[in-house]
Amino acid sequence: MKLITNIGFILLAVYLIIVGLLSLTGIAIPGILLGLLALAAGVFILIGK
């Protein structure tokens, strides 16, 4: 199994896991944190680092 080394895809995976767990459990995390995580993932994917 090959691990992904692109930080953008790693952040995207973390974001998706967090959003999925939050929707299942109903725990509230401030939207600003999820927004910042999504923004960082998008930026890193676009620049390809």
PDBQT receptor file of N, H, CA, C and O in Angstrom, charges set to zero:
ATOM      1  N   MET A   1       0.846  -1.183   0.000  1.00  0.00    +0.000 N 
ATOM      2  CA  MET A   1       0.000   0.000   0.000  1.00  0.00    +0.000 C 
ATOM      3  C   MET A   1       0.887   1.239   0.000  1.00  0.00    +0.000 C 
ATOM      4  O   MET A   1       1.798   1.360   0.819  1.00  0.00    +0.000 OA
ATOM      5  N   LYS A   2       0.619   2.144  -0.909  1.00  0.00    +0.000 N 
ATOM      6  H   LYS A   2      -0.122   2.046  -1.574  1.00  0.00    +0.000 HD
ATOM      7  CA  LYS A   2       1.420   3.360  -1.034  1.00  0.00    +0.000 C 
ATOM      8  C   LYS A   2       0.779   4.486  -0.227  1.00  0.00    +0.000 C 
ATOM      9  O   LYS A   2      -0.409   4.769  -0.383  1.00  0.00    +0.000 OA
ATOM     10  N   LEU A   3       1.561   5.122   0.627  1.00  0.00    +0.000 N 
ATOM     11  H   LEU A   3       2.526   4.892   0.754  1.00  0.00    +0.000 HD
ATOM     12  CA  LEU A   3       1.068   6.250   1.411  1.00  0.00    +0.000 C 
ATOM     13  C   LEU A   3       1.139   7.530   0.594  1.00  0.00    +0.000 C 
ATOM     14  O   LEU A   3       2.052   7.722  -0.210  1.00  0.00    +0.000 OA
ATOM     15  N   ILE A   4       0.177   8.387   0.807  1.00  0.00    +0.000 N 
ATOM     16  H   ILE A   4      -0.564   8.231   1.460  1.00  0.00    +0.000 HD
ATOM     17  CA  ILE A   4       0.132   9.673   0.108  1.00  0.00    +0.000 C 
ATOM     18  C   ILE A   4       1.095  10.638   0.798  1.00  0.00    +0.000 C 
ATOM     19  O   ILE A   4       1.073  10.777   2.021  1.00  0.00    +0.000 OA
ATOM     20  N   THR A   5       1.932  11.298   0.015  1.00  0.00    +0.000 N 
ATOM     21  H   THR A   5       1.951  11.185  -0.979  1.00  0.00    +0.000 HD
ATOM     22  CA  THR A   5       2.889  12.235   0.593  1.00  0.00    +0.000 C 
ATOM     23  C   THR A   5       2.471  13.692   0.381  1.00  0.00    +0.000 C 
ATOM     24  O   THR A   5       3.115  14.599   0.909  1.00  0.00    +0.000 OA
ATOM     25  N   ASN A   6       1.417  13.922  -0.374  1.00  0.00    +0.000 N 
ATOM     26  H   ASN A   6       0.894  13.185  -0.803  1.00  0.00    +0.000 HD
ATOM     27  CA  ASN A   6       0.941  15.284  -0.609  1.00  0.00    +0.000 C 
ATOM     28  C   ASN A   6       0.183  15.770   0.616  1.00  0.00    +0.000 C 
ATOM     29  O   ASN A   6      -0.828  15.178   0.997  1.00  0.00    +0.000 OA
ATOM     30  N   ILE A   7       0.660  16.839   1.234  1.00  0.00    +0.000 N 
ATOM     31  H   ILE A   7       1.481  17.320   0.925  1.00  0.00    +0.000 HD
ATOM     32  CA  ILE A   7       0.059  17.362   2.460  1.00  0.00    +0.000 C 
ATOM     33  C   ILE A   7      -1.384  17.808   2.233  1.00  0.00    +0.000 C 
ATOM     34  O   ILE A   7      -2.204  17.718   3.147  1.00  0.00    +0.000 OA
ATOM     35  N   GLY A   8      -1.702  18.278   1.050  1.00  0.00    +0.000 N 
ATOM     36  H   GLY A   8      -1.035  18.351   0.308  1.00  0.00    +0.000 HD
ATOM     37  CA  GLY A   8      -3.063  18.704   0.749  1.00  0.00    +0.000 C 
ATOM     38  C   GLY A   8      -4.051  17.546   0.828  1.00  0.00    +0.000 C 
ATOM     39  O   GLY A   8      -5.143  17.692   1.378  1.00  0.00    +0.000 OA
ATOM     40  N   PHE A   9      -3.672  16.407   0.284  1.00  0.00    +0.000 N 
ATOM     41  H   PHE A   9      -2.785  16.289  -0.163  1.00  0.00    +0.000 HD
ATOM     42  CA  PHE A   9      -4.557  15.248   0.325  1.00  0.00    +0.000 C 
ATOM     43  C   PHE A   9      -4.648  14.667   1.731  1.00  0.00    +0.000 C 
ATOM     44  O   PHE A   9      -5.687  14.133   2.119  1.00  0.00    +0.000 OA
ATOM     45  N   ILE A  10      -3.576  14.768   2.484  1.00  0.00    +0.000 N 
ATOM     46  H   ILE A  10      -2.732  15.202   2.169  1.00  0.00    +0.000 HD
ATOM     47  CA  ILE A  10      -3.622  14.319   3.880  1.00  0.00    +0.000 C 
ATOM     48  C   ILE A  10      -4.579  15.190   4.682  1.00  0.00    +0.000 C 
ATOM     49  O   ILE A  10      -5.378  14.675   5.464  1.00  0.00    +0.000 OA
ATOM     50  N   LEU A  11      -4.505  16.515   4.494  1.00  0.00    +0.000 N 
ATOM     51  H   LEU A  11      -3.855  16.933   3.859  1.00  0.00    +0.000 HD
ATOM     52  CA  LEU A  11      -5.425  17.419   5.189  1.00  0.00    +0.000 C 
ATOM     53  C   LEU A  11      -6.865  17.193   4.749  1.00  0.00    +0.000 C 
ATOM     54  O   LEU A  11      -7.788  17.261   5.561  1.00  0.00    +0.000 OA
ATOM     55  N   LEU A  12      -7.054  16.923   3.453  1.00  0.00    +0.000 N 
ATOM     56  H   LEU A  12      -6.304  16.868   2.793  1.00  0.00    +0.000 HD
ATOM     57  CA  LEU A  12      -8.394  16.641   2.959  1.00  0.00    +0.000 C 
ATOM     58  C   LEU A  12      -8.951  15.371   3.593  1.00  0.00    +0.000 C 
ATOM     59  O   LEU A  12     -10.123  15.319   3.966  1.00  0.00    +0.000 OA
ATOM     60  N   ALA A  13      -8.111  14.352   3.711  1.00  0.00    +0.000 N 
ATOM     61  H   ALA A  13      -7.159  14.394   3.408  1.00  0.00    +0.000 HD
ATOM     62  CA  ALA A  13      -8.543  13.110   4.343  1.00  0.00    +0.000 C 
ATOM     63  C   ALA A  13      -8.913  13.350   5.806  1.00  0.00    +0.000 C 
ATOM     64  O   ALA A  13      -9.925  12.835   6.281  1.00  0.00    +0.000 OA
ATOM     65  N   VAL A  14      -8.105  14.123   6.518  1.00  0.00    +0.000 N 
ATOM     66  H   VAL A  14      -7.283  14.541   6.133  1.00  0.00    +0.000 HD
ATOM     67  CA  VAL A  14      -8.397  14.436   7.918  1.00  0.00    +0.000 C 
ATOM     68  C   VAL A  14      -9.714  15.202   8.012  1.00  0.00    +0.000 C 
ATOM     69  O   VAL A  14     -10.542  14.913   8.876  1.00  0.00    +0.000 OA
ATOM     70  N   TYR A  15      -9.909  16.170   7.133  1.00  0.00    +0.000 N 
ATOM     71  H   TYR A  15      -9.237  16.406   6.431  1.00  0.00    +0.000 HD
ATOM     72  CA  TYR A  15     -11.148  16.945   7.126  1.00  0.00    +0.000 C 
ATOM     73  C   TYR A  15     -12.361  16.044   6.912  1.00  0.00    +0.000 C 
ATOM     74  O   TYR A  15     -13.355  16.149   7.630  1.00  0.00    +0.000 OA
ATOM     75  N   LEU A  16     -12.272  15.163   5.926  1.00  0.00    +0.000 N 
ATOM     76  H   LEU A  16     -11.464  15.078   5.343  1.00  0.00    +0.000 HD
ATOM     77  CA  LEU A  16     -13.405  14.289   5.635  1.00  0.00    +0.000 C 
ATOM     78  C   LEU A  16     -13.696  13.335   6.788  1.00  0.00    +0.000 C 
ATOM     79  O   LEU A  16     -14.857  13.060   7.088  1.00  0.00    +0.000 OA
ATOM     80  N   ILE A  17     -12.653  12.832   7.433  1.00  0.00    +0.000 N 
ATOM     81  H   ILE A  17     -11.710  13.055   7.189  1.00  0.00    +0.000 HD
ATOM     82  CA  ILE A  17     -12.843  11.952   8.577  1.00  0.00    +0.000 C 
ATOM     83  C   ILE A  17     -13.515  12.704   9.726  1.00  0.00    +0.000 C 
ATOM     84  O   ILE A  17     -14.436  12.187  10.358  1.00  0.00    +0.000 OA
ATOM     85  N   ILE A  18     -13.051  13.922   9.993  1.00  0.00    +0.000 N 
ATOM     86  H   ILE A  18     -12.303  14.342   9.479  1.00  0.00    +0.000 HD
ATOM     87  CA  ILE A  18     -13.637  14.717  11.077  1.00  0.00    +0.000 C 
ATOM     88  C   ILE A  18     -15.103  15.037  10.790  1.00  0.00    +0.000 C 
ATOM     89  O   ILE A  18     -15.950  14.901  11.673  1.00  0.00    +0.000 OA
ATOM     90  N   VAL A  19     -15.404  15.459   9.569  1.00  0.00    +0.000 N 
ATOM     91  H   VAL A  19     -14.715  15.570   8.853  1.00  0.00    +0.000 HD
ATOM     92  CA  VAL A  19     -16.779  15.796   9.219  1.00  0.00    +0.000 C 
ATOM     93  C   VAL A  19     -17.664  14.554   9.318  1.00  0.00    +0.000 C 
ATOM     94  O   VAL A  19     -18.794  14.633   9.800  1.00  0.00    +0.000 OA
ATOM     95  N   GLY A  20     -17.158  13.418   8.867  1.00  0.00    +0.000 N 
ATOM     96  H   GLY A  20     -16.240  13.353   8.476  1.00  0.00    +0.000 HD
ATOM     97  CA  GLY A  20     -17.931  12.186   8.971  1.00  0.00    +0.000 C 
ATOM     98  C   GLY A  20     -18.204  11.790  10.410  1.00  0.00    +0.000 C 
ATOM     99  O   GLY A  20     -19.327  11.413  10.746  1.00  0.00    +0.000 OA
ATOM    100  N   LEU A  21     -17.193  11.871  11.264  1.00  0.00    +0.000 N 
ATOM    101  H   LEU A  21     -16.281  12.177  10.991  1.00  0.00    +0.000 HD
ATOM    102  CA  LEU A  21     -17.381  11.526  12.670  1.00  0.00    +0.000 C 
ATOM    103  C   LEU A  21     -18.329  12.495  13.370  1.00  0.00    +0.000 C 
ATOM    104  O   LEU A  21     -19.138  12.091  14.204  1.00  0.00    +0.000 OA
ATOM    105  N   LEU A  22     -18.221  13.773  13.026  1.00  0.00    +0.000 N 
ATOM    106  H   LEU A  22     -17.563  14.102  12.348  1.00  0.00    +0.000 HD
ATOM    107  CA  LEU A  22     -19.101  14.765  13.640  1.00  0.00    +0.000 C 
ATOM    108  C   LEU A  22     -20.553  14.550  13.239  1.00  0.00    +0.000 C 
ATOM    109  O   LEU A  22     -21.461  14.738  14.048  1.00  0.00    +0.000 OA
ATOM    110  N   SER A  23     -20.771  14.158  11.997  1.00  0.00    +0.000 N 
ATOM    111  H   SER A  23     -20.033  14.004  11.339  1.00  0.00    +0.000 HD
ATOM    112  CA  SER A  23     -22.147  13.937  11.557  1.00  0.00    +0.000 C 
ATOM    113  C   SER A  23     -22.737  12.691  12.214  1.00  0.00    +0.000 C 
ATOM    114  O   SER A  23     -23.948  12.618  12.423  1.00  0.00    +0.000 OA
ATOM    115  N   LEU A  24     -21.902  11.721  12.540  1.00  0.00    +0.000 N 
ATOM    116  H   LEU A  24     -20.919  11.780  12.370  1.00  0.00    +0.000 HD
ATOM    117  CA  LEU A  24     -22.394  10.510  13.199  1.00  0.00    +0.000 C 
ATOM    118  C   LEU A  24     -22.622  10.710  14.684  1.00  0.00    +0.000 C 
ATOM    119  O   LEU A  24     -23.566  10.154  15.245  1.00  0.00    +0.000 OA
ATOM    120  N   THR A  25     -21.771  11.498  15.331  1.00  0.00    +0.000 N 
ATOM    121  H   THR A  25     -21.004  11.950  14.875  1.00  0.00    +0.000 HD
ATOM    122  CA  THR A  25     -21.844  11.643  16.776  1.00  0.00    +0.000 C 
ATOM    123  C   THR A  25     -22.630  12.872  17.227  1.00  0.00    +0.000 C 
ATOM    124  O   THR A  25     -23.156  12.887  18.339  1.00  0.00    +0.000 OA
ATOM    125  N   GLY A  26     -22.717  13.880  16.403  1.00  0.00    +0.000 N 
ATOM    126  H   GLY A  26     -22.289  13.868  15.499  1.00  0.00    +0.000 HD
ATOM    127  CA  GLY A  26     -23.444  15.088  16.782  1.00  0.00    +0.000 C 
ATOM    128  C   GLY A  26     -22.616  16.050  17.612  1.00  0.00    +0.000 C 
ATOM    129  O   GLY A  26     -23.155  17.026  18.132  1.00  0.00    +0.000 OA
ATOM    130  N   ILE A  27     -21.327  15.803  17.750  1.00  0.00    +0.000 N 
ATOM    131  H   ILE A  27     -20.889  15.010  17.328  1.00  0.00    +0.000 HD
ATOM    132  CA  ILE A  27     -20.445  16.709  18.493  1.00  0.00    +0.000 C 
ATOM    133  C   ILE A  27     -20.229  17.963  17.656  1.00  0.00    +0.000 C 
ATOM    134  O   ILE A  27     -20.059  17.885  16.439  1.00  0.00    +0.000 OA
ATOM    135  N   ALA A  28     -20.236  19.107  18.306  1.00  0.00    +0.000 N 
ATOM    136  H   ALA A  28     -20.373  19.170  19.295  1.00  0.00    +0.000 HD
ATOM    137  CA  ALA A  28     -20.094  20.374  17.589  1.00  0.00    +0.000 C 
ATOM    138  C   ALA A  28     -18.664  20.892  17.704  1.00  0.00    +0.000 C 
ATOM    139  O   ALA A  28     -18.125  21.015  18.803  1.00  0.00    +0.000 OA
ATOM    140  N   ILE A  29     -18.063  21.189  16.566  1.00  0.00    +0.000 N 
ATOM    141  H   ILE A  29     -18.501  21.089  15.673  1.00  0.00    +0.000 HD
ATOM    142  CA  ILE A  29     -16.763  21.863  16.505  1.00  0.00    +0.000 C 
ATOM    143  C   ILE A  29     -17.014  23.174  15.763  1.00  0.00    +0.000 C 
ATOM    144  O   ILE A  29     -17.712  23.186  14.749  1.00  0.00    +0.000 OA
ATOM    145  N   PRO A  30     -16.454  24.269  16.255  1.00  0.00    +0.000 N 
ATOM    146  CA  PRO A  30     -16.689  25.560  15.584  1.00  0.00    +0.000 C 
ATOM    147  C   PRO A  30     -16.368  25.497  14.088  1.00  0.00    +0.000 C 
ATOM    148  O   PRO A  30     -15.352  24.940  13.672  1.00  0.00    +0.000 OA
ATOM    149  N   GLY A  31     -17.256  26.078  13.306  1.00  0.00    +0.000 N 
ATOM    150  H   GLY A  31     -18.082  26.531  13.644  1.00  0.00    +0.000 HD
ATOM    151  CA  GLY A  31     -17.114  26.061  11.855  1.00  0.00    +0.000 C 
ATOM    152  C   GLY A  31     -15.835  26.705  11.364  1.00  0.00    +0.000 C 
ATOM    153  O   GLY A  31     -15.337  26.357  10.293  1.00  0.00    +0.000 OA
ATOM    154  N   ILE A  32     -15.297  27.637  12.129  1.00  0.00    +0.000 N 
ATOM    155  H   ILE A  32     -15.702  27.920  12.999  1.00  0.00    +0.000 HD
ATOM    156  CA  ILE A  32     -14.065  28.315  11.702  1.00  0.00    +0.000 C 
ATOM    157  C   ILE A  32     -12.901  27.333  11.622  1.00  0.00    +0.000 C 
ATOM    158  O   ILE A  32     -12.057  27.453  10.734  1.00  0.00    +0.000 OA
ATOM    159  N   LEU A  33     -12.844  26.375  12.525  1.00  0.00    +0.000 N 
ATOM    160  H   LEU A  33     -13.530  26.277  13.246  1.00  0.00    +0.000 HD
ATOM    161  CA  LEU A  33     -11.762  25.388  12.492  1.00  0.00    +0.000 C 
ATOM    162  C   LEU A  33     -11.871  24.484  11.281  1.00  0.00    +0.000 C 
ATOM    163  O   LEU A  33     -10.875  24.212  10.610  1.00  0.00    +0.000 OA
ATOM    164  N   LEU A  34     -13.082  24.016  10.997  1.00  0.00    +0.000 N 
ATOM    165  H   LEU A  34     -13.891  24.237  11.542  1.00  0.00    +0.000 HD
ATOM    166  CA  LEU A  34     -13.274  23.162   9.825  1.00  0.00    +0.000 C 
ATOM    167  C   LEU A  34     -13.037  23.954   8.539  1.00  0.00    +0.000 C 
ATOM    168  O   LEU A  34     -12.496  23.424   7.568  1.00  0.00    +0.000 OA
ATOM    169  N   GLY A  35     -13.438  25.203   8.539  1.00  0.00    +0.000 N 
ATOM    170  H   GLY A  35     -13.877  25.633   9.328  1.00  0.00    +0.000 HD
ATOM    171  CA  GLY A  35     -13.201  26.047   7.370  1.00  0.00    +0.000 C 
ATOM    172  C   GLY A  35     -11.726  26.266   7.106  1.00  0.00    +0.000 C 
ATOM    173  O   GLY A  35     -11.281  26.219   5.960  1.00  0.00    +0.000 OA
ATOM    174  N   LEU A  36     -10.968  26.506   8.166  1.00  0.00    +0.000 N 
ATOM    175  H   LEU A  36     -11.330  26.544   9.097  1.00  0.00    +0.000 HD
ATOM    176  CA  LEU A  36      -9.525  26.701   8.007  1.00  0.00    +0.000 C 
ATOM    177  C   LEU A  36      -8.840  25.423   7.524  1.00  0.00    +0.000 C 
ATOM    178  O   LEU A  36      -7.938  25.471   6.688  1.00  0.00    +0.000 OA
ATOM    179  N   LEU A  37      -9.274  24.284   8.055  1.00  0.00    +0.000 N 
ATOM    180  H   LEU A  37     -10.007  24.245   8.734  1.00  0.00    +0.000 HD
ATOM    181  CA  LEU A  37      -8.705  23.012   7.621  1.00  0.00    +0.000 C 
ATOM    182  C   LEU A  37      -9.015  22.757   6.150  1.00  0.00    +0.000 C 
ATOM    183  O   LEU A  37      -8.140  22.322   5.401  1.00  0.00    +0.000 OA
ATOM    184  N   ALA A  38     -10.243  23.022   5.730  1.00  0.00    +0.000 N 
ATOM    185  H   ALA A  38     -10.954  23.375   6.339  1.00  0.00    +0.000 HD
ATOM    186  CA  ALA A  38     -10.622  22.846   4.327  1.00  0.00    +0.000 C 
ATOM    187  C   ALA A  38      -9.853  23.809   3.423  1.00  0.00    +0.000 C 
ATOM    188  O   ALA A  38      -9.416  23.427   2.337  1.00  0.00    +0.000 OA
ATOM    189  N   LEU A  39      -9.691  25.040   3.863  1.00  0.00    +0.000 N 
ATOM    190  H   LEU A  39     -10.047  25.350   4.745  1.00  0.00    +0.000 HD
ATOM    191  CA  LEU A  39      -8.954  26.031   3.078  1.00  0.00    +0.000 C 
ATOM    192  C   LEU A  39      -7.495  25.623   2.912  1.00  0.00    +0.000 C 
ATOM    193  O   LEU A  39      -6.943  25.711   1.815  1.00  0.00    +0.000 OA
ATOM    194  N   ALA A  40      -6.875  25.179   3.994  1.00  0.00    +0.000 N 
ATOM    195  H   ALA A  40      -7.323  25.108   4.885  1.00  0.00    +0.000 HD
ATOM    196  CA  ALA A  40      -5.478  24.739   3.919  1.00  0.00    +0.000 C 
ATOM    197  C   ALA A  40      -5.330  23.550   2.985  1.00  0.00    +0.000 C 
ATOM    198  O   ALA A  40      -4.385  23.492   2.199  1.00  0.00    +0.000 OA
ATOM    199  N   ALA A  41      -6.253  22.605   3.062  1.00  0.00    +0.000 N 
ATOM    200  H   ALA A  41      -7.021  22.652   3.701  1.00  0.00    +0.000 HD
ATOM    201  CA  ALA A  41      -6.191  21.433   2.181  1.00  0.00    +0.000 C 
ATOM    202  C   ALA A  41      -6.297  21.861   0.723  1.00  0.00    +0.000 C 
ATOM    203  O   ALA A  41      -5.542  21.386  -0.125  1.00  0.00    +0.000 OA
ATOM    204  N   GLY A  42      -7.232  22.754   0.435  1.00  0.00    +0.000 N 
ATOM    205  H   GLY A  42      -7.846  23.140   1.124  1.00  0.00    +0.000 HD
ATOM    206  CA  GLY A  42      -7.401  23.220  -0.944  1.00  0.00    +0.000 C 
ATOM    207  C   GLY A  42      -6.187  23.943  -1.471  1.00  0.00    +0.000 C 
ATOM    208  O   GLY A  42      -5.794  23.735  -2.619  1.00  0.00    +0.000 OA
ATOM    209  N   VAL A  43      -5.586  24.786  -0.659  1.00  0.00    +0.000 N 
ATOM    210  H   VAL A  43      -5.905  24.955   0.274  1.00  0.00    +0.000 HD
ATOM    211  CA  VAL A  43      -4.394  25.532  -1.081  1.00  0.00    +0.000 C 
ATOM    212  C   VAL A  43      -3.235  24.577  -1.365  1.00  0.00    +0.000 C 
ATOM    213  O   VAL A  43      -2.561  24.695  -2.388  1.00  0.00    +0.000 OA
ATOM    214  N   PHE A  44      -3.012  23.630  -0.453  1.00  0.00    +0.000 N 
ATOM    215  H   PHE A  44      -3.560  23.534   0.378  1.00  0.00    +0.000 HD
ATOM    216  CA  PHE A  44      -1.902  22.697  -0.655  1.00  0.00    +0.000 C 
ATOM    217  C   PHE A  44      -2.119  21.790  -1.864  1.00  0.00    +0.000 C 
ATOM    218  O   PHE A  44      -1.161  21.442  -2.555  1.00  0.00    +0.000 OA
ATOM    219  N   ILE A  45      -3.371  21.404  -2.126  1.00  0.00    +0.000 N 
ATOM    220  H   ILE A  45      -4.149  21.686  -1.565  1.00  0.00    +0.000 HD
ATOM    221  CA  ILE A  45      -3.639  20.601  -3.321  1.00  0.00    +0.000 C 
ATOM    222  C   ILE A  45      -3.361  21.420  -4.578  1.00  0.00    +0.000 C 
ATOM    223  O   ILE A  45      -2.780  20.905  -5.534  1.00  0.00    +0.000 OA
ATOM    224  N   LEU A  46      -3.770  22.691  -4.587  1.00  0.00    +0.000 N 
ATOM    225  H   LEU A  46      -4.242  23.109  -3.810  1.00  0.00    +0.000 HD
ATOM    226  CA  LEU A  46      -3.548  23.529  -5.752  1.00  0.00    +0.000 C 
ATOM    227  C   LEU A  46      -2.072  23.782  -6.035  1.00  0.00    +0.000 C 
ATOM    228  O   LEU A  46      -1.656  23.781  -7.193  1.00  0.00    +0.000 OA
ATOM    229  N   ILE A  47      -1.277  23.997  -4.993  1.00  0.00    +0.000 N 
ATOM    230  H   ILE A  47      -1.615  23.997  -4.051  1.00  0.00    +0.000 HD
ATOM    231  CA  ILE A  47       0.135  24.264  -5.244  1.00  0.00    +0.000 C 
ATOM    232  C   ILE A  47       0.937  22.980  -5.417  1.00  0.00    +0.000 C 
ATOM    233  O   ILE A  47       2.093  23.015  -5.839  1.00  0.00    +0.000 OA
ATOM    234  N   GLY A  48       0.319  21.848  -5.088  1.00  0.00    +0.000 N 
ATOM    235  H   GLY A  48      -0.620  21.820  -4.745  1.00  0.00    +0.000 HD
ATOM    236  CA  GLY A  48       0.952  20.557  -5.359  1.00  0.00    +0.000 C 
ATOM    237  C   GLY A  48       2.064  20.177  -4.415  1.00  0.00    +0.000 C 
ATOM    238  O   GLY A  48       2.920  19.373  -4.784  1.00  0.00    +0.000 OA
ATOM    239  N   LYS A  49       2.092  20.709  -3.233  1.00  0.00    +0.000 N 
ATOM    240  H   LYS A  49       1.397  21.361  -2.932  1.00  0.00    +0.000 HD
ATOM    241  CA  LYS A  49       3.149  20.376  -2.272  1.00  0.00    +0.000 C 
ATOM    242  C   LYS A  49       2.690  19.275  -1.355  1.00  0.00    +0.000 C 
ATOM    243  O   LYS A  49       3.439  18.852  -0.475  1.00  0.00    +0.000 OA
TER     244      LYS A  49
